[in-house]
């Protein structure tokens, strides 16, 4: 799989986040409070001026000022750090407020809270078949954050569940695209190429969740193993491979030592050996050097050929 290409293509988003039209909440609060006080003062003044026959129009004006001020105060709302408010008026998306603190917006709009904090999701341990058809167990964790609140709210039904399902789908796809172990063959494997695999996983998850306005920060495999029914056989295979590799290294070293011994004997003319004796010497040295048990030396007290 080419890590530079997105493995999936999602439809273009119908809506994108933009800043909502609003004001700082503190001035709006004092303006609304002043309106309530002024309206109450107007109504009270109308009653005080003529208790028996108060001016109804003035009282209605005062009541209207109070009602407008009360409605305006309904536009106040709090935004905590690490969250945003998505505003919607008459079914239409009107913008997002990300500035924390006391804010004011259209009092008739609905304001839905969306967390923009960094979250993580860990998949359950999934049992799938790798590229070789061997059953394996795999799990991963993805660190993500809402990047576009409008798409998170309006492009998918539940963006948290959407991220969970798409992450599991991506992990399954990655697990079936690579073998658990390449067994000395060329190519990537899940066990030996963790960095490349996690990079590919991050790219695929990002491509799958971008429709929900989610940004993937990091993803990692947290569990990777053969399924229990074949774990024993695969362990024996790995042990056999390790034994073969170790024996190969021992033989290579032993052959080098034999060559060095024969070269030193010939260089210093310690003893002259014919081809038959050289072959016997090579055989004995290889037995001593390559054997997995300690050898018992036999001292020849006679001549070289007896």
LUMVEXBA-309543 format. One record per atom (N, C-alpha, C): residue in three letters; x, z, y. Coordinates in steps of 0.05 Angstrom, whole numbers, plus 5000, padded with zeros to 4 digits. Layout:
BEGIN
AlaXZY
...
***
This chain:
BEGIN
Unk501750004976
Unk500050005000
Unk501850005025
Unk501149835044
Unk502649825069
Unk501650045087
Unk503450225095
Unk502650455111
Unk502150385140
Unk502750135148
Unk502250055175
Unk499449935179
Unk498049895158
Unk495349765159
Unk493249965151
Unk491049965166
Unk488850145160
Unk487450055135
Unk487050235115
Unk485850145090
Unk482850095092
Unk481550195112
Unk478650165115
Unk478050085144
Unk475749955147
Unk474949865174
Unk472149985179
Unk471950145200
Unk469450265208
Unk468150095230
Unk465550105233
Unk464149955254
Unk465050065282
Unk464949895302
Unk465549975329
Unk463650185339
Unk464550385353
Unk462750595362
Unk460850495384
Unk458350585383
Unk456350505402
Unk456550675428
Unk457850905427
Unk458051075450
Unk460851205450
Unk461851245473
Unk464451375477
Unk464251605497
Unk465951795494
Unk465852025512
Unk466651955541
Unk465152075560
Unk465952055588
Unk465152315601
Unk466352365624
Unk465852625638
Unk463052635650
Unk461752855647
Unk459052895657
Unk459152955687
Unk457052885701
Unk456852945730
Unk455853235732
Unk457453405746
Unk456653685748
Unk458353815770
Unk457854075774
Unk459154225795
Unk460354475783
Unk462054605798
Unk462954865790
Unk460655065791
Unk460555245772
Unk458155415770
Unk457955635791
Unk460255725801
Unk460155945820
Unk458755875846
Unk459455655859
Unk457955575884
Unk454955525877
Unk454455395854
Unk451655345847
Unk450155605843
Unk451455805832
Unk450056065827
Unk449356195854
Unk451156195873
Unk450556325898
Unk448456165914
Unk448555895912
Unk446555735925
Unk443755795914
Unk443555805887
Unk440955865875
Unk440056145881
Unk441956335882
Unk441156615889
Unk440256625918
Unk441656475935
Unk440756475963
Unk437956345966
Unk437456145950
Unk434856015951
Unk432656215942
Unk433156375922
Unk431156565913
Unk430656775935
Unk432756865948
Unk432457065969
Unk430956945993
Unk431756696000
Unk430356566023
Unk427356526017
Unk426856425993
Unk424056375986
Unk422456635986
Unk423656845975
Unk422257105976
Unk421857206004
Unk423757146021
Unk423557236049
Unk421357086064
Unk421256826058
Unk419156666071
Unk416356756063
Unk415956796037
Unk413356896027
Unk412757166038
Unk414757346038
Unk414357616048
Unk413757616078
Unk415057436093
Unk414557426122
Unk411657336127
Unk410757146111
Unk407957046115
Unk405957266110
Unk406457436090
Unk404657656085
Unk404857866106
Unk407357926115
Unk407758136135
Unk406558056162
Unk406557796168
Unk405557716194
Unk402557766197
Unk401157726175
Unk398257766176
Unk397357846148
Unk397058106144
Unk396458206118
Unk393658126110
Unk391758126128
Unk388958066121
Unk388657766116
Unk389957606132
Unk389657316128
Unk392357176130
Unk393957206108
Unk396657086108
Unk396556786108
Unk398656666119
Unk398856366120
Unk399456266092
Unk397456126080
Unk397756036052
Unk399855826050
Unk400055646070
Unk402055436068
Unk404955546068
Unk405355746086
Unk408055876087
Unk408656016060
Unk406656146049
Unk407056286023
Unk407656076001
Unk406255856002
Unk406755645982
Unk409555525986
Unk410455496011
Unk413155396016
Unk415255586005
Unk414755846010
Unk416656045999
Unk416656045969
Unk414356025957
Unk414156015927
Unk415555765917
Unk415255535931
Unk416455285923
Unk419555315924
Unk420555435945
Unk423455475948
Unk424455645924
Unk422955855918
Unk423756035896
Unk423755885869
Unk421655715865
Unk421355565840
Unk423755365837
Unk424355225859
Unk426555035858
Unk429155175853
Unk429555405865
Unk432055555861
Unk432255655832
Unk429955745821
Unk429955835793
Unk430655605774
Unk429455375780
Unk429955145763
Unk432955065765
Unk434055075789
Unk436855005793
Unk438655205778
Unk437955455778
Unk439555655763
Unk439555605733
Unk437555465723
Unk437555395694
Unk439755195687
Unk440855065707
Unk443054875702
Unk445755005698
Unk445855275701
Unk448355415697
Unk448855455667
Unk451355425659
Unk452155475631
Unk455055535630
Unk455855675608
Unk458655755604
Unk460055575585
Unk462555505590
Unk464155345572
Unk466655515566
Unk467055585541
Unk469355745532
Unk471755565527
Unk474155665528
Unk476455505521
Unk476355405492
Unk477055165488
Unk477055045461
Unk474354945453
Unk472554905472
Unk469954785466
Unk469054605488
Unk467054435483
Unk465954255503
Unk462954265500
Unk461554175521
Unk458654155521
Unk457853855524
Unk456253755505
Unk455353485506
Unk452553485518
Unk452253335540
Unk449753335556
Unk448053095548
Unk445453145546
Unk443552925539
Unk441052965556
Unk440152755569
Unk437752765585
Unk435852545577
Unk433452625569
Unk431352445559
Unk432352265537
Unk433852375519
Unk434952225496
Unk437352065502
Unk438352065526
Unk440651905534
Unk443152085538
Unk445351995527
Unk447852145531
Unk448752115560
Unk449152335574
Unk449952325602
Unk452752415607
Unk454152525587
Unk456952595592
Unk457752855577
Unk460252925579
Unk461353155566
Unk462853325586
Unk462353585585
Unk463753785602
Unk465853925585
Unk468453885593
Unk470654015578
Unk471954245595
Unk471554255621
Unk472654465637
Unk471454735631
Unk473054925625
Unk471955185617
Unk471155345642
Unk469555555637
Unk468555715658
Unk465555675663
Unk464555765686
Unk461755735693
Unk461355465706
Unk459655305694
Unk459155035703
Unk456154985709
Unk455654775724
Unk452854705731
Unk452354415726
Unk450154345714
Unk449454065709
Unk446354045712
Unk445353815707
Unk442553755709
Unk440953965693
Unk439254125706
Unk437854345691
Unk435954245670
Unk435153985671
Unk433253885651
Unk434753755628
Unk437353755628
Unk438853635606
Unk439353835584
Unk439553745559
Unk440353915537
Unk443353925535
Unk444454165528
Unk447354205527
Unk448054305499
Unk449454135484
Unk450154215457
Unk453154285456
Unk453754515444
Unk456454605443
Unk457954475420
Unk460354365425
Unk462054245405
Unk464854365407
Unk465754465385
Unk468454595385
Unk470554375384
Unk472554405402
Unk474854225402
Unk477354355393
Unk477054585379
Unk479354725369
Unk480554585344
Unk483054635338
Unk484254515315
Unk483154655290
Unk482354495271
Unk481254595246
Unk482854485222
Unk482454615199
Unk483654505175
Unk481554495153
Unk481854305135
Unk479954275113
Unk481654245087
Unk481254405068
Unk482654385042
Unk480654295021
Unk481354075008
Unk479653974987
Unk479754144962
Unk477754124946
Unk477854254920
Unk479854104902
Unk480654224880
Unk482454094862
Unk480953874847
Unk481753624852
Unk480353394841
Unk481753294816
Unk480253214797
Unk481353104772
Unk480852804772
Unk483052644774
Unk482852354775
Unk485052234757
Unk484851974754
Unk486951834739
Unk488851694758
Unk491451724753
Unk493351594771
Unk493551294765
Unk495451154777
Unk495750874773
Unk496350794744
Unk497550974729
Unk498150924701
Unk495951004682
Unk493751114693
Unk491451194677
Unk491751474666
Unk493751624675
Unk494051894665
Unk492352084682
Unk490852264669
Unk489252454685
Unk490952664699
Unk490552694725
Unk492052894740
Unk490153054757
Unk491153284767
Unk489753454785
Unk491153434812
Unk489553404834
Unk490753374860
Unk488953504881
Unk490153614901
Unk488653734923
Unk490353694949
Unk489053704972
Unk490453654997
Unk489053815019
Unk490553855040
Unk489553985064
Unk489953805088
Unk487953785105
Unk488253605129
Unk487653775154
Unk489353745174
Unk489053885199
Unk487853685219
Unk485653745231
Unk484253555248
Unk483053685272
Unk482153515291
Unk481053615316
Unk479153405327
Unk476953495340
Unk475053305352
Unk476353195377
Unk476652935378
Unk477852795401
Unk475752665419
Unk473552575408
Unk471452445423
Unk468852585415
Unk467852755433
Unk465452915427
Unk462952735425
Unk462852525440
Unk460452345439
Unk460152215412
Unk462352115401
Unk462251995375
Unk461752205353
Unk462852445357
Unk462452655337
Unk459452735336
Unk458052715358
Unk455252795359
Unk453352575351
Unk453952325359
Unk451952115357
Unk452651895337
Unk455151875328
Unk455851665309
Unk455351745280
Unk455452005274
Unk455052105247
Unk453052335248
Unk451852395225
Unk449952615224
Unk451252885227
Unk453352935211
Unk454753195212
Unk457753135209
Unk459153155232
Unk461953065232
Unk463753245215
Unk463053505212
Unk464653675195
Unk464353595165
Unk461953545156
Unk461553455129
Unk462653175125
Unk462453015146
Unk463552745144
Unk466552745139
Unk467952925154
Unk470852955150
Unk471553045122
Unk469953235112
Unk470453345085
Unk470153125064
Unk467952965066
Unk467552755046
Unk469552535047
Unk470252455072
Unk472152235075
Unk474952325067
Unk475652575071
Unk478252675062
Unk478452665032
Unk476352755018
Unk476252744989
Unk476452464979
Unk475052274992
Unk475151994984
Unk478051884987
Unk479351955009
Unk482051855014
Unk484051964993
Unk483752224987
Unk485452344967
Unk485152214940
Unk482652164932
Unk482152024907
Unk483351744907
Unk483051604929
Unk484151334930
Unk487251334929
Unk488451524942
Unk491451544941
Unk492351614913
Unk490951794900
Unk491651874873
Unk491551644853
Unk489551474857
Unk489251244838
Unk491051014845
Unk492351024868
Unk493950794877
Unk496950824869
Unk497751064862
Unk500551114855
Unk500751264828
Unk502851224813
Unk503251384789
Unk504251664796
Unk503751844777
Unk504652114781
Unk507752124781
Unk508951974763
Unk511851964761
Unk512551674754
Unk514651564767
Unk515351284763
Unk516951234738
Unk518051454725
Unk519551434700
Unk521851234702
Unk523451274722
Unk525851114727
Unk525150824735
Unk522750764742
Unk521950504752
Unk521950504782
Unk522150264793
Unk522050234822
Unk519250284833
Unk519050364858
Unk516450414870
Unk516050714876
Unk513950764891
Unk513351044899
Unk511851184877
Unk512151444876
Unk510651614858
Unk509751864873
Unk507551984863
Unk506352214876
Unk508352454876
Unk509852484854
Unk511552724852
Unk514152694867
Unk515252454868
Unk517952424879
Unk517952324908
Unk515752224918
Unk515752104945
Unk513552244961
Unk513752504964
Unk511652664978
Unk511452575007
Unk513652535021
Unk513452465050
Unk512052195054
Unk512751995038
Unk511451735041
Unk508551745034
Unk507951895013
Unk505151915004
Unk503452065025
Unk504452285036
Unk502852425056
Unk502552265082
Unk504552105088
Unk504151925111
Unk501951715106
Unk501951605083
Unk499851415076
Unk497151555075
Unk497051795065
Unk494551945064
Unk493552005093
Unk495252075111
Unk494452135139
Unk493351885152
Unk494551655147
Unk493651405158
Unk490851335147
Unk490451365121
Unk487851295110
Unk485651485119
Unk486251745121
Unk484251935130
Unk483551875159
Unk485551815176
Unk485051755204
Unk483251515207
Unk483751305190
Unk482051065191
Unk479251125183
Unk478851315165
Unk476151365155
Unk474551545174
Unk475851725189
Unk474451915205
Unk474451835235
Unk475651615242
Unk475751545270
Unk472951485281
Unk471151395264
Unk468351335273
Unk467051595282
Unk467851825273
Unk466752075281
Unk468152205305
Unk470052055317
Unk471452165340
Unk473352385333
Unk474452375309
Unk476252585299
Unk479152485298
Unk480952655306
Unk483852585305
Unk485152755284
Unk486552625266
Unk488052765244
Unk490852835255
Unk491453085253
Unk494153185263
Unk496153175240
Unk495353255217
Unk497153265194
Unk495553285168
Unk496753185147
Unk495553225120
Unk497753265100
Unk497253435080
Unk499253495060
Unk497953535033
Unk499353465012
Unk498453524985
Unk499053814980
Unk497153964971
Unk497554254964
Unk497654304935
Unk496754114918
Unk496754154889
Unk497053884876
Unk498953874857
Unk499353624842
Unk500453694815
Unk498953624794
Unk499753694767
Unk498253514748
Unk499453484724
Unk497953344702
Unk495553514694
Unk493553384684
Unk491253524674
Unk492053684649
Unk490653904644
Unk491454084622
Unk491653944595
Unk489953744590
Unk489953624563
Unk492353454557
Unk493853374578
Unk496253214573
Unk498753354585
Unk498453584596
Unk500653714609
Unk502953774590
Unk502253864565
Unk504253924545
Unk505853684537
Unk504453464532
Unk505853214524
Unk507653104547
Unk506653114571
Unk508253024593
Unk510653204599
Unk510353464594
Unk512553644597
Unk514753574577
Unk513953524552
Unk515953434532
Unk517353174540
Unk515752994551
Unk516952744560
Unk518952794583
Unk518252964602
Unk520153024623
Unk522653164613
Unk522253344594
Unk524553484582
Unk526353284567
Unk525053104552
Unk526652904538
Unk528252734557
Unk526952654579
Unk528452494599
Unk530752644611
Unk530352914616
Unk532453074627
Unk534753094607
Unk534153134581
Unk536253154561
Unk537852894559
Unk536352664559
Unk537752404558
Unk539652364582
Unk538552444606
Unk540252414630
Unk542752594628
Unk542352844619
Unk544653024616
Unk546652924596
Unk545652824573
Unk547452714552
Unk549052474563
Unk547652304578
Unk548952074589
Unk551252154608
Unk550752354624
Unk552852454642
Unk555152574626
Unk554552714604
Unk556652844588
Unk558352624575
Unk557052424564
Unk558552204551
Unk560352064571
Unk559252004595
Unk560851874615
Unk563352034622
Unk562952294625
Unk565252474631
Unk567252484608
Unk566152494583
Unk567952514560
Unk569652264557
Unk568352024561
Unk569851774559
Unk572051774580
Unk571551864604
Unk573551874624
Unk575852054617
Unk575252284606
Unk577352474598
Unk579052364575
Unk577752214556
Unk579352094534
Unk581151884545
Unk580151714563
Unk581851514575
Unk584151634590
Unk583651854605
Unk585751994619
Unk587852104600
Unk586952224578
Unk588852344558
Unk590652124546
Unk589451904538
Unk591051684526
Unk592951574546
Unk592151544571
Unk593851434592
Unk596251624597
Unk595651884598
Unk597852074603
Unk599852084580
Unk598852074555
Unk600652074532
Unk602351824532
Unk601251594539
Unk602851344540
Unk604751344563
Unk603851454586
Unk605551454610
Unk608051634606
Unk607751864594
Unk609952054591
Unk611352014564
Unk610451834548
Unk611551774522
Unk611852024505
Unk609752184505
Unk609752434489
Unk609752364459
Unk608052184452
Unk607852104424
Unk606851814423
Unk607751674403
Unk606851394400
Unk604751384378
Unk602451284385
Unk600251274366
Unk599550984360
Unk599050924334
Unk598050654328
Unk595050654333
Unk593850424329
Unk590950394335
Unk589250564318
Unk589950604293
Unk588350774275
Unk588351064285
Unk590751164292
Unk590951444302
Unk589651474329
Unk589751264346
Unk588351284371
Unk585351304367
Unk584351144348
Unk581451154342
Unk580651434332
Unk582351554314
Unk581851814304
Unk581852024327
Unk583751994345
Unk583952184367
Unk581552164386
Unk580751904391
Unk578451864408
Unk575951994395
Unk575651944369
Unk573352064355
Unk573252364356
Unk575652484351
Unk575752784352
Unk575152884380
Unk576352764400
Unk575852854428
Unk572952824436
Unk571652604428
Unk568852574435
Unk567152774421
Unk567752844396
Unk566253044381
Unk566453314396
Unk568953374404
Unk569453634418
Unk568053644445
Unk568253424460
Unk567153424487
Unk564153384488
Unk563053234470
Unk560153164471
Unk558453344453
Unk559653514436
Unk558053684419
Unk556753904435
Unk554353984425
Unk552854194439
Unk553554464428
Unk555454484410
Unk556454734399
Unk559454744400
Unk560454984401
Unk563355014401
Unk564554924374
Unk566854774375
Unk568154674351
Unk570354864342
Unk570854864316
Unk573055034304
Unk575454854299
Unk577554894314
Unk579954714311
Unk581354764284
Unk582454544273
Unk584054554249
Unk586954464256
Unk588854634252
Unk591554584259
Unk592954434237
Unk594154204243
Unk595654054223
Unk598554144224
Unk599454284202
Unk602154394201
Unk604154194190
Unk603153964180
Unk604953764169
Unk605753564190
Unk606353324180
Unk607153104199
Unk604652974210
Unk605052784227
Unk602852654240
Unk601052504220
Unk602352404198
Unk600852224180
Unk600152364154
Unk600452624152
Unk599752774127
Unk597953004134
***
